[in-house]
Amino acid sequence: MGRYSACRKRQRWQRVGYAVCIYLNLVSCNTYVAGSRMHDTNIEVLEAGSKCLPAPELAAPRGAIIKVATEPELQAAVSKLQDNTTILLSPGDYVLTNTLNIRKKNVTLRGSEHSCDAVRLIGRGMNNSNYGNVPHGIYSNSVGTKIQNLSIRDVYHHAITLNHGSNAPHIYNVKLLDSGEQFIKANPGPNFGEGTDNGVVEFTIMEYLDKTPNHSGSVGYTNGVDVHGGTDWIIRKNLFKNFHTPDNADFLWNPAVLIWRGSEGTLTEGNVFIDVTRAIAYGLEDDENGKSHVGGIIRNNMIVYSDGLFSHSRKAASDGAILVWDSPKTKVYHN
């Protein structure tokens, strides 16, 4: 009741504004984690994107720790990585000269402050095909990769790529802005149903500040989390915002969360979706090799649409915000 009262003492938001504030368990609407203020029917995007989500603070890192404060120091640390190492980044902008390629086990990239904003990894632009050595932000080829307390923005392909077999990744208190394709991409393996297993994405913002990407021949090709052949993923307490492509896009219906091509056992809960074309899809096609997805739960998610987001033609062609497509034994509760 106290949280509700605190929200009501703020400016007179729409009912949906109250609902999101209460839903996200905030002490006051000033710390509204979606980082948007509701004025009439419009959602206003804040200058630096949405505010960090209320993630509990992590315990201090253990084991080998490498502290860096500049982009050259960061690249040097990545090039010399050993297993079971934490790279601790001081606050600031790190304009990447190379994708950060993780090839050792149990590596953590963590901002030194408990913030998704203080450390900023920056690419060359989501629509800049002259991306040089920075097609992605972080690319993991190893198990146990952890990405915490930082932001990644303006990369041409994926902010975070997890190659098949990079099991047990953990993405926590991260802000991902303006990715040219998928924000988090878990690649398929050589066989159907093979990919990256036991991933966790939580307290993470995935957001377009203005428009979705405009790559030639693939306009609108994007997702927030795209998992191929993954088992037992957890996607919870995240914010997905502005994944809505224009009517002339090559890809009109991409879900913000897409788990498919032999995946199973996914839990998607407690997320907020604002102005996304589709929110969640378990499976997206009938695959001759097997079920697109099996089992899993979709529960307690909130999906918000601004008035006028969909044109008449898009409304006529639309289906659902949550799709269960060739995904037997999936449970959908309380969204």
C-alpha positions as CSV (number, residue, x, y, z in Angstrom):
1,M,0.0,0.0,0.0
2,G,2.9,2.3,0.7
3,R,4.3,2.0,-2.8
4,Y,0.9,2.8,-4.3
5,S,0.6,5.9,-2.1
6,A,4.0,7.0,-3.1
7,C,3.2,6.7,-6.7
8,R,0.0,8.6,-6.3
9,K,1.8,11.6,-4.7
10,R,3.6,12.2,-8.0
11,Q,2.2,14.0,-11.0
12,R,-1.1,12.7,-12.4
13,W,-0.1,9.9,-14.7
14,Q,-2.4,7.8,-16.8
15,R,-3.7,4.7,-15.2
16,V,-1.2,2.7,-17.2
17,G,1.6,4.8,-15.6
18,Y,0.4,3.9,-12.1
19,A,0.1,0.2,-13.1
20,V,3.7,0.0,-14.4
21,C,5.0,1.9,-11.4
22,I,3.3,-0.5,-9.0
23,Y,4.1,-3.6,-11.1
24,L,7.8,-2.9,-10.9
25,N,7.7,-2.5,-7.1
26,L,9.1,1.0,-7.0
27,V,9.2,3.3,-4.0
28,S,8.3,6.3,-6.1
29,C,7.4,7.0,-9.7
30,N,10.5,9.2,-9.8
31,T,12.5,6.0,-10.0
32,Y,10.1,4.4,-12.6
33,V,12.4,1.9,-14.1
34,A,11.0,2.2,-17.6
35,G,12.4,5.7,-17.6
36,S,9.4,7.1,-19.3
37,R,6.9,9.7,-18.1
38,M,3.3,9.3,-19.1
39,H,1.8,12.6,-20.4
40,D,-1.6,12.0,-21.8
41,T,-1.1,9.1,-24.2
42,N,2.5,9.8,-25.1
43,I,5.6,7.9,-23.8
44,E,8.6,10.3,-23.6
45,V,12.0,8.8,-24.1
46,L,14.6,10.2,-21.8
47,E,17.7,11.6,-23.2
48,A,20.1,8.8,-22.2
49,G,17.5,6.1,-22.5
50,S,15.6,4.6,-19.6
51,K,16.7,4.6,-16.0
52,C,18.6,1.7,-14.6
53,L,16.4,-1.0,-13.1
54,P,16.3,-1.6,-9.4
55,A,18.8,-4.5,-9.4
56,P,20.1,-5.7,-6.0
57,E,23.7,-5.0,-5.6
58,L,26.1,-7.8,-6.4
59,A,28.6,-9.2,-4.0
60,A,32.2,-8.1,-4.4
61,P,34.1,-10.1,-7.1
62,R,36.5,-12.8,-6.0
63,G,39.5,-14.4,-7.6
64,A,41.7,-12.8,-10.2
65,I,40.7,-9.2,-10.9
66,I,42.1,-6.9,-13.6
67,K,41.2,-3.2,-13.2
68,V,41.0,-1.0,-16.3
69,A,40.2,2.6,-16.9
70,T,40.7,3.1,-20.7
71,E,39.7,1.3,-23.9
72,P,43.3,0.3,-24.7
73,E,43.7,-1.2,-21.2
74,L,40.4,-3.0,-21.7
75,Q,41.5,-4.5,-25.0
76,A,44.8,-5.6,-23.5
77,A,43.1,-7.2,-20.6
78,V,40.7,-9.2,-22.9
79,S,43.6,-10.3,-25.1
80,K,45.5,-11.8,-22.1
81,L,42.5,-13.3,-20.3
82,Q,42.8,-16.5,-18.3
83,D,40.0,-18.6,-16.9
84,N,38.1,-17.4,-13.8
85,T,39.0,-13.7,-14.2
86,T,37.0,-10.5,-13.6
87,I,37.7,-7.4,-15.6
88,L,36.6,-4.4,-13.5
89,L,35.9,-1.3,-15.5
90,S,36.1,2.2,-14.1
91,P,33.3,4.6,-15.1
92,G,33.6,6.3,-18.5
93,D,33.2,5.9,-22.2
94,Y,35.0,3.0,-23.9
95,V,34.8,3.6,-27.7
96,L,35.6,0.2,-29.0
97,T,38.3,-0.5,-31.5
98,N,37.6,-4.2,-31.5
99,T,34.8,-6.4,-30.5
100,L,35.5,-7.8,-27.0
101,N,36.1,-11.5,-27.7
102,I,35.8,-13.8,-24.7
103,R,37.5,-17.2,-25.2
104,K,38.2,-18.2,-21.6
105,K,35.9,-19.9,-19.0
106,N,34.1,-18.0,-16.3
107,V,35.1,-14.5,-17.3
108,T,33.2,-11.5,-15.9
109,L,33.0,-8.1,-17.4
110,R,31.8,-5.7,-14.7
111,G,31.5,-2.0,-14.2
112,S,33.0,-1.0,-10.9
113,E,29.9,1.0,-9.8
114,H,26.4,-0.5,-9.2
115,S,24.9,1.2,-12.3
116,C,24.0,0.3,-15.8
117,D,25.1,3.8,-17.0
118,A,28.5,4.6,-15.5
119,V,30.5,2.3,-17.9
120,R,29.6,2.8,-21.6
121,L,30.9,0.5,-24.3
122,I,30.3,2.3,-27.6
123,G,30.3,0.9,-31.2
124,R,30.4,2.8,-34.5
125,G,26.7,3.1,-35.1
126,M,23.9,0.7,-35.6
127,N,23.4,1.7,-39.2
128,N,27.1,2.2,-40.0
129,S,28.2,-0.6,-42.3
130,N,31.8,0.7,-42.0
131,Y,32.1,-0.9,-38.6
132,G,35.6,-2.1,-39.0
133,N,36.6,-4.5,-36.2
134,V,33.5,-3.8,-34.1
135,P,30.6,-5.8,-35.7
136,H,29.5,-6.7,-32.1
137,G,29.9,-5.4,-28.7
138,I,30.8,-8.6,-26.8
139,Y,31.3,-12.0,-28.4
140,S,31.6,-15.0,-26.1
141,N,32.9,-18.4,-27.2
142,S,33.2,-19.8,-23.7
143,V,31.1,-21.0,-20.8
144,G,30.2,-18.9,-17.8
145,T,30.5,-15.4,-19.3
146,K,29.0,-12.7,-17.0
147,I,28.3,-9.2,-18.1
148,Q,27.3,-6.8,-15.3
149,N,26.9,-3.1,-14.4
150,L,27.5,-1.5,-17.8
151,S,25.9,-0.4,-21.0
152,I,26.6,-1.3,-24.7
153,R,25.3,0.9,-27.5
154,D,25.5,1.7,-31.2
155,V,26.8,-1.6,-32.7
156,Y,26.0,-2.7,-36.2
157,H,25.2,-6.4,-35.5
158,H,24.6,-7.7,-31.9
159,A,25.4,-6.0,-28.6
160,I,26.0,-9.4,-27.1
161,T,26.7,-12.6,-29.1
162,L,26.8,-16.0,-27.4
163,N,28.2,-18.6,-29.8
164,H,26.7,-22.1,-29.5
165,G,28.1,-23.9,-26.4
166,S,28.7,-20.7,-24.4
167,N,26.6,-22.1,-21.7
168,A,25.5,-20.4,-18.4
169,P,25.9,-16.8,-19.4
170,H,24.6,-14.2,-17.0
171,I,23.6,-10.7,-18.1
172,Y,22.7,-8.5,-15.1
173,N,22.1,-4.8,-14.6
174,V,23.0,-3.9,-18.2
175,K,21.6,-1.3,-20.6
176,L,21.7,-2.1,-24.3
177,L,20.8,0.7,-26.7
178,D,20.4,0.9,-30.5
179,S,21.7,-2.4,-31.7
180,G,21.7,-3.0,-35.4
181,E,20.3,-6.5,-35.2
182,Q,19.6,-8.6,-32.1
183,F,20.5,-7.1,-28.7
184,I,21.4,-10.5,-27.3
185,K,21.9,-13.3,-29.8
186,A,22.5,-16.9,-28.8
187,N,23.7,-18.7,-31.9
188,P,22.5,-22.2,-33.1
189,G,24.9,-25.1,-33.2
190,P,25.4,-27.4,-36.2
191,N,22.4,-29.6,-35.3
192,F,18.8,-28.7,-34.6
193,G,18.2,-28.0,-31.0
194,E,21.9,-27.3,-30.2
195,G,22.8,-23.8,-28.9
196,T,23.5,-22.1,-25.6
197,D,21.9,-23.5,-22.4
198,N,21.1,-22.1,-19.0
199,G,21.3,-18.4,-19.8
200,V,20.0,-15.8,-17.4
201,V,19.1,-12.2,-18.4
202,E,17.8,-10.0,-15.6
203,F,17.4,-6.3,-14.7
204,T,18.5,-5.4,-18.2
205,I,17.2,-2.7,-20.5
206,M,16.9,-3.2,-24.2
207,E,15.8,-0.1,-26.0
208,Y,15.7,1.9,-29.2
209,L,16.0,5.6,-28.6
210,D,14.4,6.6,-31.8
211,K,14.0,4.2,-34.8
212,T,14.7,0.5,-35.3
213,P,17.7,-0.3,-37.6
214,N,17.8,0.5,-41.3
215,H,20.2,-2.0,-42.8
216,S,19.8,-2.4,-46.6
217,G,17.7,-5.4,-47.4
218,S,16.9,-6.2,-43.8
219,V,15.1,-3.2,-42.4
220,G,13.7,-4.0,-39.0
221,Y,15.6,-7.2,-38.5
222,T,15.9,-7.1,-34.7
223,N,15.0,-8.8,-31.4
224,G,15.8,-8.1,-27.8
225,V,16.7,-11.7,-26.9
226,D,17.0,-14.3,-29.7
227,V,17.8,-17.8,-28.6
228,H,18.3,-20.7,-31.0
229,G,18.3,-24.2,-29.6
230,G,18.7,-23.1,-26.0
231,T,17.6,-25.1,-22.9
232,D,16.4,-23.7,-19.5
233,W,16.8,-19.9,-20.1
234,I,15.5,-17.4,-17.6
235,I,14.5,-13.9,-18.8
236,R,13.1,-11.9,-15.9
237,K,12.6,-8.3,-14.7
238,N,13.9,-6.7,-17.8
239,L,12.6,-3.8,-19.9
240,F,12.1,-4.0,-23.7
241,K,11.2,-0.7,-25.3
242,N,10.4,0.6,-28.8
243,F,10.8,-2.6,-30.8
244,H,8.3,-1.5,-33.3
245,T,9.3,-1.4,-37.0
246,P,7.8,0.9,-39.6
247,D,5.2,-0.3,-42.0
248,N,7.6,-0.3,-44.9
249,A,10.2,-2.5,-43.1
250,D,11.3,-5.9,-44.5
251,F,10.6,-7.4,-41.1
252,L,7.3,-6.4,-39.6
253,W,6.6,-8.8,-36.7
254,N,9.8,-9.6,-34.8
255,P,9.2,-10.5,-31.2
256,A,11.2,-8.7,-28.5
257,V,11.8,-12.1,-26.9
258,L,12.2,-15.0,-29.4
259,I,13.1,-18.5,-28.2
260,W,12.9,-21.1,-31.0
261,R,14.5,-23.7,-33.3
262,G,14.6,-26.5,-30.8
263,S,14.7,-24.6,-27.6
264,E,12.9,-25.8,-24.4
265,G,12.1,-25.0,-20.8
266,T,12.3,-21.2,-21.0
267,L,11.0,-19.0,-18.1
268,T,10.0,-15.5,-19.1
269,E,8.6,-13.6,-16.1
270,G,8.2,-10.2,-14.6
271,N,9.3,-8.2,-17.7
272,V,7.8,-4.9,-19.1
273,F,7.3,-4.4,-22.8
274,I,6.6,-0.9,-24.0
275,D,5.7,-0.2,-27.7
276,V,6.9,-3.5,-29.1
277,T,5.3,-5.1,-32.2
278,R,5.3,-8.5,-30.6
279,A,6.4,-9.2,-27.0
280,I,7.2,-12.9,-26.6
281,A,7.3,-15.9,-28.9
282,Y,8.1,-19.4,-27.9
283,G,8.5,-20.9,-31.3
284,L,7.9,-19.1,-34.6
285,E,7.6,-21.7,-37.3
286,D,6.7,-25.3,-37.9
287,D,10.1,-27.0,-38.3
288,E,10.4,-30.3,-40.0
289,N,13.4,-31.2,-37.7
290,G,11.4,-31.0,-34.5
291,K,9.4,-28.8,-32.2
292,S,10.3,-25.1,-32.4
293,H,10.0,-24.9,-28.6
294,V,8.9,-27.3,-25.8
295,G,7.5,-26.5,-22.3
296,G,8.4,-23.4,-20.3
297,I,6.4,-20.7,-18.7
298,I,5.4,-17.1,-19.6
299,R,4.0,-15.3,-16.6
300,N,3.5,-12.0,-14.9
301,N,4.7,-9.8,-17.8
302,M,3.2,-6.4,-18.6
303,I,2.8,-5.2,-22.2
304,V,2.0,-1.5,-22.9
305,Y,1.1,0.1,-26.2
306,S,0.8,3.8,-27.0
307,D,-2.3,5.0,-28.7
308,G,-1.7,5.2,-32.5
309,L,1.3,2.9,-32.5
310,F,-0.2,0.6,-35.1
311,S,-1.5,1.8,-38.4
312,H,-4.8,0.5,-39.7
313,S,-3.0,-2.0,-42.0
314,R,-0.8,-3.3,-39.2
315,K,-3.8,-3.8,-36.9
316,A,-5.6,-5.8,-39.6
317,A,-2.6,-8.1,-40.1
318,S,-1.6,-8.5,-36.5
319,D,-2.1,-11.6,-34.3
320,G,-0.9,-11.6,-30.7
321,A,1.4,-10.0,-28.3
322,I,2.4,-13.4,-26.8
323,L,2.8,-16.3,-29.2
324,V,3.0,-20.0,-28.4
325,W,3.8,-21.5,-31.8
326,D,4.7,-25.2,-32.2
327,S,5.6,-25.1,-28.5
328,P,3.7,-27.9,-26.7
329,K,3.3,-28.0,-22.9
330,T,4.0,-24.2,-22.5
331,K,2.1,-22.5,-19.7
332,V,1.0,-18.8,-20.0
333,Y,-0.2,-17.2,-16.7
334,H,-1.2,-13.8,-15.5
335,N,0.2,-11.5,-18.2
